[in-house]
Amino acid sequence: MTAGSGHDPFLVDVDRALDALSLAWADEYDHLWHDEGSGWGAHHKDAPEDENILAQTPDELNAKIRADWARREGGPE
């Protein structure tokens, strides 16, 4: 951060990140969320209720969702 700029380049815009994740994955993952205490999460529509994908960043969540989706669909990771 440069002095006086007031902008943290590492700060995540939670709403935009959730919008992007939803745009990409909402057809398969019925719940995508962010919680200050626990980080980022997703739940696949066909998974048991307590089977969630958890991550510390939206990029990490996207990668874990991609791997989960590939495993479920039998596609490449």
PyMOL Python script that loads the backbone (N, CA, C, O; Angstrom):
from pymol import cmd

cmd.read_pdbstr("""\
ATOM      1  N   MET A   1       0.850  -1.166   0.000  1.00  0.00           N
ATOM      2  CA  MET A   1       0.000   0.000   0.000  1.00  0.00           C
ATOM      3  C   MET A   1       0.892   1.224   0.000  1.00  0.00           C
ATOM      4  O   MET A   1       1.830   1.307   0.793  1.00  0.00           O
ATOM      5  N   THR A   2       0.621   2.156  -0.859  1.00  0.00           N
ATOM      6  CA  THR A   2       1.396   3.379  -0.885  1.00  0.00           C
ATOM      7  C   THR A   2       0.847   4.340   0.151  1.00  0.00           C
ATOM      8  O   THR A   2      -0.344   4.322   0.463  1.00  0.00           O
ATOM      9  N   ALA A   3       1.708   5.162   0.670  1.00  0.00           N
ATOM     10  CA  ALA A   3       1.313   6.106   1.717  1.00  0.00           C
ATOM     11  C   ALA A   3       0.206   7.027   1.216  1.00  0.00           C
ATOM     12  O   ALA A   3       0.326   7.647   0.160  1.00  0.00           O
ATOM     13  N   GLY A   4      -0.863   7.105   1.987  1.00  0.00           N
ATOM     14  CA  GLY A   4      -1.942   8.030   1.665  1.00  0.00           C
ATOM     15  C   GLY A   4      -2.923   7.556   0.610  1.00  0.00           C
ATOM     16  O   GLY A   4      -3.906   8.244   0.335  1.00  0.00           O
ATOM     17  N   SER A   5      -2.679   6.392   0.011  1.00  0.00           N
ATOM     18  CA  SER A   5      -3.579   5.945  -1.054  1.00  0.00           C
ATOM     19  C   SER A   5      -4.899   5.426  -0.500  1.00  0.00           C
ATOM     20  O   SER A   5      -5.933   5.539  -1.159  1.00  0.00           O
ATOM     21  N   GLY A   6      -4.876   4.850   0.722  1.00  0.00           N
ATOM     22  CA  GLY A   6      -6.095   4.345   1.324  1.00  0.00           C
ATOM     23  C   GLY A   6      -6.622   3.073   0.684  1.00  0.00           C
ATOM     24  O   GLY A   6      -7.728   2.643   1.012  1.00  0.00           O
ATOM     25  N   HIS A   7      -5.870   2.457  -0.215  1.00  0.00           N
ATOM     26  CA  HIS A   7      -6.314   1.241  -0.894  1.00  0.00           C
ATOM     27  C   HIS A   7      -5.356   0.107  -0.586  1.00  0.00           C
ATOM     28  O   HIS A   7      -4.153   0.225  -0.816  1.00  0.00           O
ATOM     29  N   ASP A   8      -5.883  -0.987  -0.069  1.00  0.00           N
ATOM     30  CA  ASP A   8      -5.086  -2.179   0.213  1.00  0.00           C
ATOM     31  C   ASP A   8      -5.210  -3.107  -0.989  1.00  0.00           C
ATOM     32  O   ASP A   8      -6.292  -3.642  -1.233  1.00  0.00           O
ATOM     33  N   PRO A   9      -4.139  -3.314  -1.746  1.00  0.00           N
ATOM     34  CA  PRO A   9      -4.226  -4.139  -2.946  1.00  0.00           C
ATOM     35  C   PRO A   9      -4.495  -5.611  -2.645  1.00  0.00           C
ATOM     36  O   PRO A   9      -4.843  -6.364  -3.555  1.00  0.00           O
ATOM     37  N   PHE A  10      -4.344  -6.042  -1.389  1.00  0.00           N
ATOM     38  CA  PHE A  10      -4.583  -7.425  -1.019  1.00  0.00           C
ATOM     39  C   PHE A  10      -5.959  -7.642  -0.417  1.00  0.00           C
ATOM     40  O   PHE A  10      -6.319  -8.772  -0.085  1.00  0.00           O
ATOM     41  N   LEU A  11      -6.726  -6.582  -0.272  1.00  0.00           N
ATOM     42  CA  LEU A  11      -8.066  -6.682   0.288  1.00  0.00           C
ATOM     43  C   LEU A  11      -9.018  -7.264  -0.762  1.00  0.00           C
ATOM     44  O   LEU A  11      -9.081  -6.768  -1.886  1.00  0.00           O
ATOM     45  N   VAL A  12      -9.747  -8.302  -0.400  1.00  0.00           N
ATOM     46  CA  VAL A  12     -10.670  -8.964  -1.318  1.00  0.00           C
ATOM     47  C   VAL A  12     -12.032  -8.285  -1.245  1.00  0.00           C
ATOM     48  O   VAL A  12     -12.549  -8.039  -0.156  1.00  0.00           O
ATOM     49  N   ASP A  13     -12.610  -7.985  -2.396  1.00  0.00           N
ATOM     50  CA  ASP A  13     -13.978  -7.492  -2.459  1.00  0.00           C
ATOM     51  C   ASP A  13     -14.874  -8.729  -2.378  1.00  0.00           C
ATOM     52  O   ASP A  13     -15.078  -9.425  -3.374  1.00  0.00           O
ATOM     53  N   VAL A  14     -15.405  -8.994  -1.188  1.00  0.00           N
ATOM     54  CA  VAL A  14     -16.154 -10.217  -0.919  1.00  0.00           C
ATOM     55  C   VAL A  14     -17.353 -10.354  -1.859  1.00  0.00           C
ATOM     56  O   VAL A  14     -17.573 -11.427  -2.422  1.00  0.00           O
ATOM     57  N   ASP A  15     -18.116  -9.300  -2.032  1.00  0.00           N
ATOM     58  CA  ASP A  15     -19.302  -9.379  -2.892  1.00  0.00           C
ATOM     59  C   ASP A  15     -18.936  -9.727  -4.332  1.00  0.00           C
ATOM     60  O   ASP A  15     -19.597 -10.554  -4.959  1.00  0.00           O
ATOM     61  N   ARG A  16     -17.897  -9.106  -4.851  1.00  0.00           N
ATOM     62  CA  ARG A  16     -17.481  -9.398  -6.232  1.00  0.00           C
ATOM     63  C   ARG A  16     -16.957 -10.818  -6.364  1.00  0.00           C
ATOM     64  O   ARG A  16     -17.232 -11.499  -7.352  1.00  0.00           O
ATOM     65  N   ALA A  17     -16.198 -11.265  -5.362  1.00  0.00           N
ATOM     66  CA  ALA A  17     -15.669 -12.627  -5.405  1.00  0.00           C
ATOM     67  C   ALA A  17     -16.802 -13.648  -5.347  1.00  0.00           C
ATOM     68  O   ALA A  17     -16.788 -14.632  -6.085  1.00  0.00           O
ATOM     69  N   LEU A  18     -17.784 -13.420  -4.474  1.00  0.00           N
ATOM     70  CA  LEU A  18     -18.933 -14.330  -4.396  1.00  0.00           C
ATOM     71  C   LEU A  18     -19.740 -14.312  -5.690  1.00  0.00           C
ATOM     72  O   LEU A  18     -20.225 -15.351  -6.137  1.00  0.00           O
ATOM     73  N   ASP A  19     -19.884 -13.131  -6.292  1.00  0.00           N
ATOM     74  CA  ASP A  19     -20.577 -13.038  -7.580  1.00  0.00           C
ATOM     75  C   ASP A  19     -19.857 -13.854  -8.651  1.00  0.00           C
ATOM     76  O   ASP A  19     -20.496 -14.569  -9.424  1.00  0.00           O
ATOM     77  N   ALA A  20     -18.534 -13.748  -8.697  1.00  0.00           N
ATOM     78  CA  ALA A  20     -17.758 -14.484  -9.697  1.00  0.00           C
ATOM     79  C   ALA A  20     -17.854 -15.989  -9.465  1.00  0.00           C
ATOM     80  O   ALA A  20     -18.037 -16.751 -10.413  1.00  0.00           O
ATOM     81  N   LEU A  21     -17.733 -16.419  -8.214  1.00  0.00           N
ATOM     82  CA  LEU A  21     -17.860 -17.835  -7.901  1.00  0.00           C
ATOM     83  C   LEU A  21     -19.262 -18.343  -8.243  1.00  0.00           C
ATOM     84  O   LEU A  21     -19.415 -19.441  -8.778  1.00  0.00           O
ATOM     85  N   SER A  22     -20.266 -17.553  -7.938  1.00  0.00           N
ATOM     86  CA  SER A  22     -21.650 -17.948  -8.241  1.00  0.00           C
ATOM     87  C   SER A  22     -21.877 -18.056  -9.742  1.00  0.00           C
ATOM     88  O   SER A  22     -22.533 -18.986 -10.211  1.00  0.00           O
ATOM     89  N   LEU A  23     -21.337 -17.111 -10.489  1.00  0.00           N
ATOM     90  CA  LEU A  23     -21.481 -17.138 -11.941  1.00  0.00           C
ATOM     91  C   LEU A  23     -20.876 -18.419 -12.511  1.00  0.00           C
ATOM     92  O   LEU A  23     -21.436 -19.030 -13.421  1.00  0.00           O
ATOM     93  N   ALA A  24     -19.742 -18.813 -11.973  1.00  0.00           N
ATOM     94  CA  ALA A  24     -19.056 -20.001 -12.479  1.00  0.00           C
ATOM     95  C   ALA A  24     -19.652 -21.313 -11.976  1.00  0.00           C
ATOM     96  O   ALA A  24     -19.677 -22.302 -12.709  1.00  0.00           O
ATOM     97  N   TRP A  25     -20.134 -21.329 -10.725  1.00  0.00           N
ATOM     98  CA  TRP A  25     -20.436 -22.616 -10.096  1.00  0.00           C
ATOM     99  C   TRP A  25     -21.852 -22.789  -9.555  1.00  0.00           C
ATOM    100  O   TRP A  25     -22.158 -23.864  -9.040  1.00  0.00           O
ATOM    101  N   ALA A  26     -22.712 -21.815  -9.642  1.00  0.00           N
ATOM    102  CA  ALA A  26     -24.032 -21.890  -8.993  1.00  0.00           C
ATOM    103  C   ALA A  26     -24.900 -23.043  -9.512  1.00  0.00           C
ATOM    104  O   ALA A  26     -25.783 -23.510  -8.792  1.00  0.00           O
ATOM    105  N   ASP A  27     -24.674 -23.503 -10.719  1.00  0.00           N
ATOM    106  CA  ASP A  27     -25.466 -24.627 -11.225  1.00  0.00           C
ATOM    107  C   ASP A  27     -25.160 -25.927 -10.488  1.00  0.00           C
ATOM    108  O   ASP A  27     -26.026 -26.797 -10.389  1.00  0.00           O
ATOM    109  N   GLU A  28     -23.951 -26.071  -9.973  1.00  0.00           N
ATOM    110  CA  GLU A  28     -23.532 -27.301  -9.300  1.00  0.00           C
ATOM    111  C   GLU A  28     -23.424 -27.144  -7.779  1.00  0.00           C
ATOM    112  O   GLU A  28     -23.638 -28.103  -7.037  1.00  0.00           O
ATOM    113  N   TYR A  29     -23.097 -25.956  -7.326  1.00  0.00           N
ATOM    114  CA  TYR A  29     -22.869 -25.723  -5.897  1.00  0.00           C
ATOM    115  C   TYR A  29     -23.957 -24.783  -5.393  1.00  0.00           C
ATOM    116  O   TYR A  29     -23.989 -23.599  -5.730  1.00  0.00           O
ATOM    117  N   ASP A  30     -24.852 -25.346  -4.570  1.00  0.00           N
ATOM    118  CA  ASP A  30     -26.042 -24.608  -4.170  1.00  0.00           C
ATOM    119  C   ASP A  30     -25.808 -23.596  -3.058  1.00  0.00           C
ATOM    120  O   ASP A  30     -26.695 -22.799  -2.751  1.00  0.00           O
ATOM    121  N   HIS A  31     -24.640 -23.618  -2.458  1.00  0.00           N
ATOM    122  CA  HIS A  31     -24.355 -22.653  -1.405  1.00  0.00           C
ATOM    123  C   HIS A  31     -22.881 -22.265  -1.460  1.00  0.00           C
ATOM    124  O   HIS A  31     -22.003 -23.114  -1.309  1.00  0.00           O
ATOM    125  N   LEU A  32     -22.621 -20.994  -1.673  1.00  0.00           N
ATOM    126  CA  LEU A  32     -21.269 -20.429  -1.668  1.00  0.00           C
ATOM    127  C   LEU A  32     -21.271 -19.317  -0.635  1.00  0.00           C
ATOM    128  O   LEU A  32     -22.205 -18.517  -0.592  1.00  0.00           O
ATOM    129  N   TRP A  33     -20.238 -19.255   0.201  1.00  0.00           N
ATOM    130  CA  TRP A  33     -20.267 -18.250   1.265  1.00  0.00           C
ATOM    131  C   TRP A  33     -18.876 -17.787   1.676  1.00  0.00           C
ATOM    132  O   TRP A  33     -17.854 -18.387   1.341  1.00  0.00           O
ATOM    133  N   HIS A  34     -18.896 -16.687   2.419  1.00  0.00           N
ATOM    134  CA  HIS A  34     -17.695 -16.159   3.070  1.00  0.00           C
ATOM    135  C   HIS A  34     -18.069 -15.805   4.493  1.00  0.00           C
ATOM    136  O   HIS A  34     -19.108 -15.194   4.746  1.00  0.00           O
ATOM    137  N   ASP A  35     -17.204 -16.199   5.424  1.00  0.00           N
ATOM    138  CA  ASP A  35     -17.394 -15.879   6.825  1.00  0.00           C
ATOM    139  C   ASP A  35     -16.059 -15.379   7.353  1.00  0.00           C
ATOM    140  O   ASP A  35     -15.032 -16.036   7.184  1.00  0.00           O
ATOM    141  N   GLU A  36     -16.074 -14.214   7.993  1.00  0.00           N
ATOM    142  CA  GLU A  36     -14.834 -13.630   8.507  1.00  0.00           C
ATOM    143  C   GLU A  36     -14.045 -14.609   9.365  1.00  0.00           C
ATOM    144  O   GLU A  36     -12.815 -14.628   9.310  1.00  0.00           O
ATOM    145  N   GLY A  37     -14.733 -15.419  10.154  1.00  0.00           N
ATOM    146  CA  GLY A  37     -14.053 -16.325  11.060  1.00  0.00           C
ATOM    147  C   GLY A  37     -13.539 -17.600  10.414  1.00  0.00           C
ATOM    148  O   GLY A  37     -12.461 -18.081  10.763  1.00  0.00           O
ATOM    149  N   SER A  38     -14.296 -18.149   9.477  1.00  0.00           N
ATOM    150  CA  SER A  38     -13.920 -19.450   8.915  1.00  0.00           C
ATOM    151  C   SER A  38     -13.453 -19.402   7.469  1.00  0.00           C
ATOM    152  O   SER A  38     -12.988 -20.420   6.955  1.00  0.00           O
ATOM    153  N   GLY A  39     -13.555 -18.293   6.807  1.00  0.00           N
ATOM    154  CA  GLY A  39     -13.078 -18.172   5.435  1.00  0.00           C
ATOM    155  C   GLY A  39     -14.169 -18.404   4.402  1.00  0.00           C
ATOM    156  O   GLY A  39     -15.314 -17.992   4.586  1.00  0.00           O
ATOM    157  N   TRP A  40     -13.803 -19.064   3.325  1.00  0.00           N
ATOM    158  CA  TRP A  40     -14.666 -19.260   2.166  1.00  0.00           C
ATOM    159  C   TRP A  40     -15.155 -20.694   2.126  1.00  0.00           C
ATOM    160  O   TRP A  40     -14.453 -21.609   2.555  1.00  0.00           O
ATOM    161  N   GLY A  41     -16.382 -20.891   1.602  1.00  0.00           N
ATOM    162  CA  GLY A  41     -16.908 -22.234   1.544  1.00  0.00           C
ATOM    163  C   GLY A  41     -17.890 -22.450   0.411  1.00  0.00           C
ATOM    164  O   GLY A  41     -18.434 -21.507  -0.164  1.00  0.00           O
ATOM    165  N   ALA A  42     -18.099 -23.724   0.110  1.00  0.00           N
ATOM    166  CA  ALA A  42     -19.046 -24.128  -0.925  1.00  0.00           C
ATOM    167  C   ALA A  42     -19.627 -25.484  -0.556  1.00  0.00           C
ATOM    168  O   ALA A  42     -19.007 -26.271   0.158  1.00  0.00           O
ATOM    169  N   HIS A  43     -20.830 -25.739  -1.057  1.00  0.00           N
ATOM    170  CA  HIS A  43     -21.491 -27.022  -0.845  1.00  0.00           C
ATOM    171  C   HIS A  43     -22.070 -27.486  -2.169  1.00  0.00           C
ATOM    172  O   HIS A  43     -22.844 -26.770  -2.803  1.00  0.00           O
ATOM    173  N   HIS A  44     -21.687 -28.702  -2.589  1.00  0.00           N
ATOM    174  CA  HIS A  44     -22.213 -29.273  -3.829  1.00  0.00           C
ATOM    175  C   HIS A  44     -23.654 -29.713  -3.603  1.00  0.00           C
ATOM    176  O   HIS A  44     -23.991 -30.239  -2.543  1.00  0.00           O
ATOM    177  N   LYS A  45     -24.496 -29.495  -4.600  1.00  0.00           N
ATOM    178  CA  LYS A  45     -25.926 -29.782  -4.481  1.00  0.00           C
ATOM    179  C   LYS A  45     -26.241 -31.246  -4.181  1.00  0.00           C
ATOM    180  O   LYS A  45     -27.286 -31.538  -3.599  1.00  0.00           O
ATOM    181  N   ASP A  46     -25.364 -32.169  -4.563  1.00  0.00           N
ATOM    182  CA  ASP A  46     -25.601 -33.587  -4.336  1.00  0.00           C
ATOM    183  C   ASP A  46     -24.820 -34.158  -3.153  1.00  0.00           C
ATOM    184  O   ASP A  46     -24.915 -35.352  -2.870  1.00  0.00           O
ATOM    185  N   ALA A  47     -24.064 -33.334  -2.472  1.00  0.00           N
ATOM    186  CA  ALA A  47     -23.240 -33.798  -1.352  1.00  0.00           C
ATOM    187  C   ALA A  47     -24.062 -33.877  -0.071  1.00  0.00           C
ATOM    188  O   ALA A  47     -25.065 -33.177   0.072  1.00  0.00           O
ATOM    189  N   PRO A  48     -23.639 -34.725   0.858  1.00  0.00           N
ATOM    190  CA  PRO A  48     -24.307 -34.729   2.169  1.00  0.00           C
ATOM    191  C   PRO A  48     -24.247 -33.328   2.797  1.00  0.00           C
ATOM    192  O   PRO A  48     -23.342 -32.544   2.510  1.00  0.00           O
ATOM    193  N   GLU A  49     -25.204 -33.037   3.638  1.00  0.00           N
ATOM    194  CA  GLU A  49     -25.337 -31.701   4.214  1.00  0.00           C
ATOM    195  C   GLU A  49     -24.070 -31.218   4.912  1.00  0.00           C
ATOM    196  O   GLU A  49     -23.761 -30.027   4.875  1.00  0.00           O
ATOM    197  N   ASP A  50     -23.343 -32.117   5.538  1.00  0.00           N
ATOM    198  CA  ASP A  50     -22.155 -31.714   6.298  1.00  0.00           C
ATOM    199  C   ASP A  50     -20.852 -31.797   5.494  1.00  0.00           C
ATOM    200  O   ASP A  50     -19.772 -31.629   6.059  1.00  0.00           O
ATOM    201  N   GLU A  51     -20.939 -32.050   4.199  1.00  0.00           N
ATOM    202  CA  GLU A  51     -19.751 -32.131   3.346  1.00  0.00           C
ATOM    203  C   GLU A  51     -19.554 -30.812   2.613  1.00  0.00           C
ATOM    204  O   GLU A  51     -20.175 -30.565   1.579  1.00  0.00           O
ATOM    205  N   ASN A  52     -18.682 -29.968   3.158  1.00  0.00           N
ATOM    206  CA  ASN A  52     -18.423 -28.658   2.585  1.00  0.00           C
ATOM    207  C   ASN A  52     -16.981 -28.549   2.128  1.00  0.00           C
ATOM    208  O   ASN A  52     -16.097 -29.233   2.645  1.00  0.00           O
ATOM    209  N   ILE A  53     -16.758 -27.693   1.166  1.00  0.00           N
ATOM    210  CA  ILE A  53     -15.412 -27.377   0.703  1.00  0.00           C
ATOM    211  C   ILE A  53     -15.041 -26.055   1.365  1.00  0.00           C
ATOM    212  O   ILE A  53     -15.781 -25.076   1.259  1.00  0.00           O
ATOM    213  N   LEU A  54     -13.904 -26.024   2.043  1.00  0.00           N
ATOM    214  CA  LEU A  54     -13.480 -24.829   2.765  1.00  0.00           C
ATOM    215  C   LEU A  54     -12.132 -24.354   2.266  1.00  0.00           C
ATOM    216  O   LEU A  54     -11.294 -25.157   1.856  1.00  0.00           O
ATOM    217  N   ALA A  55     -11.924 -23.033   2.302  1.00  0.00           N
ATOM    218  CA  ALA A  55     -10.672 -22.439   1.836  1.00  0.00           C
ATOM    219  C   ALA A  55     -10.437 -21.106   2.547  1.00  0.00           C
ATOM    220  O   ALA A  55     -11.334 -20.557   3.185  1.00  0.00           O
ATOM    221  N   GLN A  56      -9.233 -20.611   2.424  1.00  0.00           N
ATOM    222  CA  GLN A  56      -8.880 -19.341   3.051  1.00  0.00           C
ATOM    223  C   GLN A  56      -9.034 -18.142   2.113  1.00  0.00           C
ATOM    224  O   GLN A  56      -9.152 -17.007   2.575  1.00  0.00           O
ATOM    225  N   THR A  57      -9.034 -18.386   0.802  1.00  0.00           N
ATOM    226  CA  THR A  57      -9.169 -17.302  -0.180  1.00  0.00           C
ATOM    227  C   THR A  57     -10.156 -17.731  -1.264  1.00  0.00           C
ATOM    228  O   THR A  57     -10.414 -18.924  -1.425  1.00  0.00           O
ATOM    229  N   PRO A  58     -10.707 -16.779  -2.005  1.00  0.00           N
ATOM    230  CA  PRO A  58     -11.610 -17.170  -3.096  1.00  0.00           C
ATOM    231  C   PRO A  58     -10.887 -17.949  -4.199  1.00  0.00           C
ATOM    232  O   PRO A  58     -11.486 -18.831  -4.815  1.00  0.00           O
ATOM    233  N   ASP A  59      -9.630 -17.646  -4.455  1.00  0.00           N
ATOM    234  CA  ASP A  59      -8.876 -18.398  -5.468  1.00  0.00           C
ATOM    235  C   ASP A  59      -8.668 -19.845  -5.038  1.00  0.00           C
ATOM    236  O   ASP A  59      -8.791 -20.764  -5.848  1.00  0.00           O
ATOM    237  N   GLU A  60      -8.353 -20.042  -3.762  1.00  0.00           N
ATOM    238  CA  GLU A  60      -8.181 -21.393  -3.242  1.00  0.00           C
ATOM    239  C   GLU A  60      -9.510 -22.157  -3.308  1.00  0.00           C
ATOM    240  O   GLU A  60      -9.531 -23.339  -3.650  1.00  0.00           O
ATOM    241  N   LEU A  61     -10.613 -21.483  -2.981  1.00  0.00           N
ATOM    242  CA  LEU A  61     -11.923 -22.125  -3.055  1.00  0.00           C
ATOM    243  C   LEU A  61     -12.240 -22.518  -4.490  1.00  0.00           C
ATOM    244  O   LEU A  61     -12.719 -23.625  -4.735  1.00  0.00           O
ATOM    245  N   ASN A  62     -11.983 -21.638  -5.430  1.00  0.00           N
ATOM    246  CA  ASN A  62     -12.240 -21.946  -6.837  1.00  0.00           C
ATOM    247  C   ASN A  62     -11.448 -23.179  -7.276  1.00  0.00           C
ATOM    248  O   ASN A  62     -11.987 -24.042  -7.969  1.00  0.00           O
ATOM    249  N   ALA A  63     -10.186 -23.271  -6.881  1.00  0.00           N
ATOM    250  CA  ALA A  63      -9.361 -24.426  -7.247  1.00  0.00           C
ATOM    251  C   ALA A  63      -9.910 -25.712  -6.613  1.00  0.00           C
ATOM    252  O   ALA A  63      -9.939 -26.760  -7.258  1.00  0.00           O
ATOM    253  N   LYS A  64     -10.338 -25.628  -5.365  1.00  0.00           N
ATOM    254  CA  LYS A  64     -10.888 -26.809  -4.697  1.00  0.00           C
ATOM    255  C   LYS A  64     -12.233 -27.214  -5.300  1.00  0.00           C
ATOM    256  O   LYS A  64     -12.526 -28.404  -5.415  1.00  0.00           O
ATOM    257  N   ILE A  65     -13.043 -26.242  -5.681  1.00  0.00           N
ATOM    258  CA  ILE A  65     -14.320 -26.547  -6.346  1.00  0.00           C
ATOM    259  C   ILE A  65     -14.043 -27.231  -7.680  1.00  0.00           C
ATOM    260  O   ILE A  65     -14.679 -28.230  -8.017  1.00  0.00           O
ATOM    261  N   ARG A  66     -13.091 -26.688  -8.434  1.00  0.00           N
ATOM    262  CA  ARG A  66     -12.742 -27.268  -9.739  1.00  0.00           C
ATOM    263  C   ARG A  66     -12.308 -28.723  -9.576  1.00  0.00           C
ATOM    264  O   ARG A  66     -12.727 -29.583 -10.352  1.00  0.00           O
ATOM    265  N   ALA A  67     -11.484 -29.002  -8.588  1.00  0.00           N
ATOM    266  CA  ALA A  67     -11.028 -30.375  -8.343  1.00  0.00           C
ATOM    267  C   ALA A  67     -12.192 -31.267  -7.909  1.00  0.00           C
ATOM    268  O   ALA A  67     -12.289 -32.413  -8.347  1.00  0.00           O
ATOM    269  N   ASP A  68     -13.063 -30.758  -7.063  1.00  0.00           N
ATOM    270  CA  ASP A  68     -14.226 -31.521  -6.609  1.00  0.00           C
ATOM    271  C   ASP A  68     -15.160 -31.820  -7.779  1.00  0.00           C
ATOM    272  O   ASP A  68     -15.640 -32.944  -7.925  1.00  0.00           O
ATOM    273  N   TRP A  69     -15.412 -30.828  -8.598  1.00  0.00           N
ATOM    274  CA  TRP A  69     -16.280 -30.997  -9.759  1.00  0.00           C
ATOM    275  C   TRP A  69     -15.690 -32.025 -10.721  1.00  0.00           C
ATOM    276  O   TRP A  69     -16.407 -32.879 -11.242  1.00  0.00           O
ATOM    277  N   ALA A  70     -14.370 -31.937 -10.954  1.00  0.00           N
ATOM    278  CA  ALA A  70     -13.727 -32.896 -11.865  1.00  0.00           C
ATOM    279  C   ALA A  70     -13.836 -34.311 -11.317  1.00  0.00           C
ATOM    280  O   ALA A  70     -14.071 -35.254 -12.073  1.00  0.00           O
ATOM    281  N   ARG A  71     -13.668 -34.465 -10.020  1.00  0.00           N
ATOM    282  CA  ARG A  71     -13.790 -35.783  -9.395  1.00  0.00           C
ATOM    283  C   ARG A  71     -15.208 -36.317  -9.557  1.00  0.00           C
ATOM    284  O   ARG A  71     -15.406 -37.488  -9.881  1.00  0.00           O
ATOM    285  N   ARG A  72     -16.185 -35.455  -9.331  1.00  0.00           N
ATOM    286  CA  ARG A  72     -17.601 -35.874  -9.424  1.00  0.00           C
ATOM    287  C   ARG A  72     -17.994 -36.204 -10.865  1.00  0.00           C
ATOM    288  O   ARG A  72     -18.760 -37.138 -11.102  1.00  0.00           O
ATOM    289  N   GLU A  73     -17.478 -35.454 -11.809  1.00  0.00           N
ATOM    290  CA  GLU A  73     -17.838 -35.634 -13.215  1.00  0.00           C
ATOM    291  C   GLU A  73     -16.912 -36.594 -13.944  1.00  0.00           C
ATOM    292  O   GLU A  73     -17.166 -36.961 -15.092  1.00  0.00           O
ATOM    293  N   GLY A  74     -15.848 -36.997 -13.282  1.00  0.00           N
ATOM    294  CA  GLY A  74     -14.882 -37.894 -13.933  1.00  0.00           C
ATOM    295  C   GLY A  74     -14.010 -37.194 -14.945  1.00  0.00           C
ATOM    296  O   GLY A  74     -13.426 -37.836 -15.818  1.00  0.00           O
ATOM    297  N   GLY A  75     -13.916 -35.869 -14.835  1.00  0.00           N
ATOM    298  CA  GLY A  75     -13.124 -35.095 -15.791  1.00  0.00           C
ATOM    299  C   GLY A  75     -11.723 -34.807 -15.299  1.00  0.00           C
ATOM    300  O   GLY A  75     -11.336 -35.268 -14.225  1.00  0.00           O
ATOM    301  N   PRO A  76     -10.952 -34.047 -16.072  1.00  0.00           N
ATOM    302  CA  PRO A  76      -9.582 -33.704 -15.680  1.00  0.00           C
ATOM    303  C   PRO A  76      -9.579 -32.714 -14.522  1.00  0.00           C
ATOM    304  O   PRO A  76     -10.501 -31.913 -14.374  1.00  0.00           O
ATOM    305  N   GLU A  77      -8.543 -32.776 -13.711  1.00  0.00           N
ATOM    306  CA  GLU A  77      -8.434 -31.832 -12.598  1.00  0.00           C
ATOM    307  C   GLU A  77      -7.687 -30.654 -13.025  1.00  0.00           C
ATOM    308  O   GLU A  77      -7.482 -29.733 -12.235  1.00  0.00           O
TER     309      GLU A  77
END
""", "prot")
cmd.dss("prot")
cmd.show_as("cartoon", "prot")
cmd.util.cbc("prot")
cmd.orient("prot")
